[in-house]
Amino acid sequence: MNIKPRQSKIPIGISQCAMGDPVRYNGGHKHSKVCTELLSQCFEYVPLCPEVAIGMGVPRKPIHLLVEKASAPVDAVRVVGVEDSSVDVTAPLRDYADSVVPELEKVRGYILMQNSPSCGLRGVRRYLDNGHGIDSEGVGVFARRLQQRFPHLPMEEVGRLNNSELRENFLTRVFAYDAWFRCVEMTDTETEGDPERVPSRLARIIDFYTAYKYLLLAHNQEATRALGRLLADARSMPEDELAFKVRGGIMNILSRPASRKDRTNALMHSAGHLSEFLDRAEKAELTELIEEYRLGHKPLSAVLTLLRHYLPRSPHGFIHSQVLLAAEPAELGLCDFH
């Protein structure tokens, strides 16, 4: 399976205030230039503000997460007014999340506003009835509902996307999630040419894992091999269950940023597939360049460029299919932003 880049922008959900719209409780916004000026090169946004959508208005009284005790689980929260705890919008926020599920079926990632009692993805402050903050273990109610309805959907907070490494990881996950639906879960109307010539869904699942194998190894070698063992016994479980587990496994592996050590290992595997088609000087040059990358002296793009240069020499489909050798987010100009 050769996974081709999408020819159109990828639909992404986003907290509306990050687009610069004045929908915050205080009538302000949290405009993110990273989102609107950089990532908009490849993302088409679906902006939503759950608090405005449930009729809270702008400006509005602030709300926060309320728990009965410090040991309360993440879902045992209410979203109430800071000044008047009788104002409880927990159910409306959850109901709104459920209502937009059909609209969000098409998105391939979601960017959420940090520290928000509705949209915060991690570290949201939680409070007791007496107004004392107890921890930062909360998840916004709307964000939590999205996690439950779309368990594999790549999600990230606006503020964290200012970090180039976290931004690259989010992009990698979004590209993979989008590719899964384009290449594995496509419908007959989405196939090119004769649908009868399209491989079976099981074959597409296996081919997708195969194409992503070296990229997955660059993120987590042990988990990638475990996923391979699951696929080796693919016919022992229902196809829908297999697809869910494989997609979840891939997204979980990619959620762990690639280390230089593991990425070097994957690059060496790639070079191994090409070595029989290289002369001694070419092998030495490639080996030296990978070692320079491992030591941090050369960028990943330099190694990928040389591997791609030698790629046409190999007749083997496996190495030609590897997503690891495709253009990475940094090469697309999506990681550095000033």
DOZANU-287651 format. One record per residue (C-alpha): residue number from 0; residue in three letters; x negated, y negated, z negated. Coordinates in Angstrom, 3 decimals. Example, Ala and Ser with C-alpha at 12.3 -4.5 7.8 and 13.67 -1.06 7.14 Angstrom:
 num residuo       px       py       pz
   0     ala  -12.300    4.500   -7.800
   1     ser  -13.670    1.060   -7.140
//
This chain:
 num residuo       px       py       pz
   0     met    0.000    0.000    0.000
   1     asn   -1.455   -3.327    1.088
   2     ile    0.189   -5.955   -1.099
   3     lys    0.419   -9.134    0.929
   4     pro    0.641  -12.604   -0.635
   5     arg    4.108  -14.099   -0.796
   6     gln    4.721  -16.542    2.023
   7     ser    7.004  -18.761   -0.054
   8     lys    6.806  -20.241   -3.541
   9     ile    7.543  -17.961   -6.502
  10     pro   10.681  -18.847   -8.518
  11     ile    9.778  -19.622  -12.146
  12     gly   12.016  -20.637  -15.039
  13     ile   10.812  -23.638  -17.040
  14     ser   11.892  -25.761  -19.986
  15     gln   13.399  -28.850  -18.384
  16     cys   11.535  -31.328  -20.596
  17     ala    8.240  -30.058  -19.129
  18     met    9.382  -31.389  -15.747
  19     gly    9.466  -34.907  -17.196
  20     asp   13.239  -35.049  -17.664
  21     pro   14.299  -36.971  -20.825
  22     val   16.238  -34.134  -22.459
  23     arg   14.424  -33.890  -25.812
  24     tyr   16.305  -34.409  -29.068
  25     asn   14.812  -37.887  -29.325
  26     gly   15.565  -38.817  -25.708
  27     gly   11.996  -38.206  -24.630
  28     his   10.260  -35.536  -22.565
  29     lys    7.135  -33.350  -22.589
  30     his    5.997  -33.789  -19.004
  31     ser    3.319  -31.281  -18.014
  32     lys    1.124  -32.378  -15.113
  33     val   -0.376  -28.883  -15.022
  34     cys    3.080  -27.535  -14.197
  35     thr    4.316  -30.270  -11.868
  36     glu    1.078  -31.142  -10.054
  37     leu   -0.964  -27.923  -10.105
  38     leu    1.211  -24.849  -10.521
  39     ser    3.945  -26.333   -8.348
  40     gln    1.658  -25.471   -5.431
  41     cys    2.809  -21.873   -5.770
  42     phe    5.853  -22.085   -8.097
  43     glu    9.407  -23.172   -7.342
  44     tyr   10.947  -24.169  -10.664
  45     val   14.324  -23.363  -12.164
  46     pro   14.512  -25.981  -14.979
  47     leu   16.851  -25.356  -17.913
  48     cys   17.437  -27.034  -21.282
  49     pro   19.560  -24.734  -23.457
  50     glu   20.244  -27.391  -26.103
  51     val   21.676  -29.807  -23.555
  52     ala   23.494  -26.968  -21.798
  53     ile   25.441  -26.054  -24.947
  54     gly   26.601  -29.661  -25.300
  55     met   24.275  -31.043  -27.975
  56     gly   23.665  -34.216  -25.988
  57     val   20.718  -36.637  -25.715
  58     pro   19.623  -37.949  -28.131
  59     arg   20.765  -35.449  -30.760
  60     lys   20.132  -34.493  -34.358
  61     pro   17.088  -32.217  -34.706
  62     ile   17.469  -28.504  -35.411
  63     his   15.160  -25.878  -36.891
  64     leu   14.914  -22.162  -37.672
  65     leu   16.439  -21.134  -41.010
  66     val   15.761  -17.838  -42.795
  67     glu   16.995  -16.438  -46.111
  68     lys   13.596  -15.189  -47.278
  69     ala    9.979  -15.262  -46.259
  70     ser    9.939  -11.592  -45.263
  71     ala   12.838  -11.946  -42.822
  72     pro   12.275  -10.282  -39.403
  73     val   11.933  -12.407  -36.286
  74     asp   15.566  -11.946  -35.239
  75     ala   17.036  -12.708  -38.687
  76     val   17.148  -16.455  -38.131
  77     arg   19.745  -19.132  -37.638
  78     val   19.275  -22.356  -35.718
  79     val   20.805  -25.128  -37.792
  80     gly   20.712  -28.879  -38.172
  81     val   17.793  -30.278  -40.151
  82     glu   20.043  -32.824  -41.881
  83     asp   23.219  -30.738  -41.981
  84     ser   22.755  -26.953  -42.157
  85     ser   26.472  -26.431  -41.489
  86     val   25.687  -27.288  -37.849
  87     asp   24.832  -23.794  -36.599
  88     val   24.041  -23.343  -32.899
  89     thr   22.586  -19.832  -33.083
  90     ala   25.462  -18.092  -31.300
  91     pro   25.874  -20.773  -28.593
  92     leu   22.170  -20.588  -27.732
  93     arg   22.266  -16.797  -27.507
  94     asp   25.484  -16.877  -25.500
  95     tyr   23.981  -19.433  -23.119
  96     ala   20.916  -17.224  -22.595
  97     asp   23.225  -14.321  -21.766
  98     ser   25.235  -16.486  -19.371
  99     val   22.204  -17.472  -17.269
 100     val   20.898  -13.922  -16.908
 101     pro   22.308  -13.580  -13.350
 102     glu   20.592  -16.828  -12.333
 103     leu   17.313  -15.737  -13.902
 104     glu   17.254  -12.298  -12.283
 105     lys   15.355  -13.931   -9.411
 106     val   12.636  -15.625  -11.483
 107     arg    9.246  -13.982  -11.788
 108     gly    7.994  -15.849  -14.845
 109     tyr    9.081  -18.360  -17.449
 110     ile    7.301  -21.393  -18.924
 111     leu    8.670  -22.412  -22.317
 112     met    8.212  -25.424  -24.597
 113     gln    6.116  -24.683  -27.659
 114     asn    7.341  -25.303  -31.234
 115     ser   10.957  -25.491  -30.116
 116     pro   13.609  -23.693  -32.240
 117     ser   15.314  -22.768  -28.986
 118     cys   12.425  -22.285  -26.527
 119     gly    9.269  -21.701  -28.597
 120     leu    7.589  -18.434  -27.711
 121     arg    5.288  -18.030  -30.699
 122     gly    4.376  -19.714  -33.972
 123     val    7.628  -21.640  -34.446
 124     arg    8.001  -23.038  -37.980
 125     arg   10.640  -21.325  -40.131
 126     tyr   12.397  -22.899  -43.137
 127     leu   14.313  -21.895  -46.246
 128     asp   17.637  -23.373  -47.374
 129     asn   15.783  -25.796  -49.620
 130     gly   14.033  -27.326  -46.608
 131     his   10.612  -25.877  -47.384
 132     gly    8.679  -24.530  -44.445
 133     ile    7.467  -21.002  -45.182
 134     asp    5.495  -19.834  -42.147
 135     ser    4.972  -20.123  -38.414
 136     glu    6.232  -16.689  -37.477
 137     gly    9.356  -17.733  -35.583
 138     val   10.423  -17.371  -31.966
 139     gly   12.955  -19.736  -30.435
 140     val   16.409  -18.145  -30.206
 141     phe   16.786  -18.772  -26.472
 142     ala   13.248  -17.511  -25.771
 143     arg   13.839  -14.432  -27.908
 144     arg   17.006  -13.624  -25.992
 145     leu   15.083  -13.847  -22.724
 146     gln   12.480  -11.440  -24.105
 147     gln   15.237   -8.970  -24.906
 148     arg   16.983   -9.301  -21.547
 149     phe   13.774   -9.361  -19.453
 150     pro   11.223   -7.371  -21.491
 151     his    8.514   -7.393  -18.806
 152     leu    8.949  -10.959  -17.545
 153     pro    5.676  -12.947  -17.813
 154     met    6.221  -15.802  -20.260
 155     glu    3.926  -18.545  -21.478
 156     glu    4.157  -21.820  -23.353
 157     val    3.609  -25.163  -21.643
 158     gly    0.793  -26.265  -23.926
 159     arg   -1.198  -23.043  -23.567
 160     leu   -1.270  -23.475  -19.794
 161     asn   -3.714  -26.360  -20.292
 162     asn   -6.294  -23.646  -21.001
 163     ser   -7.717  -22.413  -17.680
 164     glu   -8.237  -18.819  -18.877
 165     leu   -4.687  -18.522  -20.228
 166     arg   -3.390  -20.153  -17.059
 167     glu   -5.276  -17.641  -14.910
 168     asn   -3.882  -14.756  -16.947
 169     phe   -0.315  -16.051  -16.607
 170     leu   -0.766  -16.429  -12.848
 171     thr   -2.152  -12.906  -12.569
 172     arg    0.882  -11.526  -14.417
 173     val    3.330  -13.563  -12.338
 174     phe    1.717  -12.436   -9.064
 175     ala    1.932   -8.794  -10.197
 176     tyr    5.521   -9.044  -11.406
 177     asp    6.561  -10.706   -8.162
 178     ala    4.696   -8.116   -6.084
 179     trp    6.448   -5.302   -7.969
 180     phe    9.869   -6.527   -6.889
 181     arg    8.737   -7.226   -3.327
 182     cys    6.978   -3.880   -2.860
 183     val    8.677   -1.404   -5.202
 184     glu   12.198   -2.616   -5.976
 185     met   12.989   -4.002   -2.546
 186     thr   16.405   -3.273   -1.081
 187     asp   17.127   -1.980    2.420
 188     thr   17.867   -5.536    3.590
 189     glu   14.419   -6.617    2.387
 190     thr   12.466   -3.960    4.263
 191     glu   10.722   -4.842    7.471
 192     gly   11.634   -2.751   10.513
 193     asp   13.338    0.617   10.113
 194     pro   14.342    1.248    6.429
 195     glu   14.108    4.999    7.053
 196     arg   10.360    4.649    7.575
 197     val    9.841    2.954    4.209
 198     pro    8.245    5.295    1.622
 199     ser   10.444    6.628   -1.166
 200     arg   10.710    4.627   -4.355
 201     leu    8.543    7.177   -6.193
 202     ala    5.882    6.875   -3.521
 203     arg    6.037    3.092   -3.752
 204     ile    5.587    3.221   -7.552
 205     ile    2.511    5.422   -7.194
 206     asp    1.112    3.319   -4.353
 207     phe    1.618    0.128   -6.379
 208     tyr   -0.332    1.515   -9.325
 209     thr   -3.047    2.702   -6.937
 210     ala   -3.364   -0.752   -5.383
 211     tyr   -3.623   -2.371   -8.816
 212     lys   -5.868    0.284  -10.358
 213     tyr   -9.185   -1.598  -10.320
 214     leu   -7.598   -4.862  -11.415
 215     leu   -5.947   -3.011  -14.300
 216     leu   -9.289   -1.422  -15.216
 217     ala  -10.725   -4.931  -15.453
 218     his   -8.153   -5.711  -18.156
 219     asn   -7.945   -2.484  -20.165
 220     gln   -9.683    0.732  -19.107
 221     glu   -8.104    3.052  -21.685
 222     ala   -4.522    1.877  -21.067
 223     thr   -5.025    2.076  -17.293
 224     arg   -6.129    5.702  -17.502
 225     ala   -3.180    6.491  -19.781
 226     leu   -0.831    4.999  -17.202
 227     gly   -2.502    7.132  -14.548
 228     arg   -1.809   10.255  -16.610
 229     leu    1.836    9.239  -16.898
 230     leu    2.068    8.966  -13.120
 231     ala    0.372   12.329  -12.654
 232     asp    3.444   13.821  -14.345
 233     ala    5.850   11.457  -12.594
 234     arg    8.406   14.067  -11.540
 235     ser    9.064   15.121  -15.131
 236     met   11.251   12.079  -15.880
 237     pro   14.112   10.213  -14.192
 238     glu   12.911    7.762  -11.557
 239     asp   14.472    4.712  -13.240
 240     glu   12.758    5.577  -16.518
 241     leu    9.441    6.065  -14.742
 242     ala    9.746    2.731  -12.933
 243     phe   10.540    0.935  -16.189
 244     lys    7.586    2.519  -18.001
 245     val    5.114    1.884  -15.194
 246     arg    6.168   -1.727  -14.718
 247     gly    6.025   -2.288  -18.471
 248     gly    2.630   -0.600  -18.677
 249     ile    1.209   -2.752  -15.890
 250     met    2.512   -5.979  -17.408
 251     asn    1.229   -4.990  -20.854
 252     ile   -2.240   -4.215  -19.489
 253     leu   -2.424   -7.495  -17.589
 254     ser   -1.338   -9.456  -20.671
 255     arg   -4.786   -8.733  -22.092
 256     pro   -7.288  -11.123  -20.459
 257     ala   -9.951   -9.368  -18.397
 258     ser  -13.320   -9.201  -20.123
 259     arg  -16.553   -9.743  -18.253
 260     lys  -17.662   -6.234  -19.252
 261     asp  -14.535   -4.482  -17.971
 262     arg  -14.416   -6.620  -14.850
 263     thr  -18.040   -5.736  -14.123
 264     asn  -17.132   -2.062  -14.442
 265     ala  -14.301   -2.491  -11.920
 266     leu  -16.585   -4.368   -9.523
 267     met  -19.149   -1.560   -9.745
 268     his  -16.430    0.963   -8.910
 269     ser  -15.512   -1.133   -5.877
 270     ala  -19.137   -1.363   -4.781
 271     gly  -19.422    2.415   -5.126
 272     his  -16.782    2.884   -2.450
 273     leu  -18.825    0.786   -0.047
 274     ser  -22.329    1.995   -0.859
 275     glu  -22.471    4.712    1.838
 276     phe  -21.901    2.022    4.456
 277     leu  -24.675   -0.277    3.224
 278     asp  -28.407   -0.151    3.789
 279     arg  -30.879   -0.274    0.926
 280     ala  -31.291   -4.058    0.999
 281     glu  -27.543   -4.651    1.066
 282     lys  -26.961   -2.281   -1.855
 283     ala  -29.663   -4.039   -3.859
 284     glu  -28.211   -7.450   -3.082
 285     leu  -24.712   -6.397   -4.164
 286     thr  -25.942   -4.673   -7.326
 287     glu  -28.016   -7.717   -8.273
 288     leu  -25.087  -10.070   -7.701
 289     ile  -22.774   -7.989   -9.900
 290     glu  -25.423   -7.991  -12.616
 291     glu  -25.736  -11.774  -12.301
 292     tyr  -21.969  -12.010  -12.783
 293     arg  -22.177   -9.749  -15.850
 294     leu  -24.777  -12.042  -17.364
 295     gly  -22.623  -15.088  -16.647
 296     his  -25.001  -16.551  -14.073
 297     lys  -22.703  -16.174  -11.046
 298     pro  -18.944  -16.707  -10.639
 299     leu  -16.566  -13.858   -9.916
 300     ser  -15.730  -15.419   -6.548
 301     ala  -19.319  -14.873   -5.375
 302     val  -19.099  -11.124   -5.976
 303     leu  -15.651  -10.882   -4.402
 304     thr  -16.832  -12.755   -1.315
 305     leu  -19.688  -10.317   -0.738
 306     leu  -17.495   -7.275   -1.370
 307     arg  -14.962   -8.585    1.147
 308     his  -17.775   -9.177    3.634
 309     tyr  -18.684   -5.482    3.514
 310     leu  -15.106   -4.223    3.244
 311     pro  -14.440   -3.792    7.005
 312     arg  -17.202   -1.199    7.185
 313     ser  -15.224    1.297    5.111
 314     pro  -12.489    3.324    6.817
 315     his  -10.973    4.351    3.469
 316     gly   -7.523    2.905    2.734
 317     phe   -7.951    3.057   -1.050
 318     ile  -10.587    0.350   -1.280
 319     his   -8.833   -1.819    1.323
 320     ser   -5.660   -1.765   -0.802
 321     gln   -7.282   -2.969   -4.027
 322     val   -5.668   -6.150   -5.386
 323     leu   -8.888   -6.777   -7.338
 324     leu  -10.495   -7.805   -4.052
 325     ala   -7.699  -10.189   -3.076
 326     ala   -7.936  -13.924   -3.698
 327     glu   -7.911  -14.580   -7.440
 328     pro   -6.128  -17.605   -9.003
 329     ala   -9.430  -19.478   -9.408
 330     glu  -10.176  -19.095   -5.692
 331     leu   -6.746  -20.491   -4.916
 332     gly   -7.635  -23.641   -6.853
 333     leu   -5.109  -22.949   -9.608
 334     cys   -7.382  -22.738  -12.636
 335     asp   -9.354  -25.992  -12.825
 336     phe   -7.346  -29.166  -13.308
 337     his   -8.551  -32.615  -14.321
//
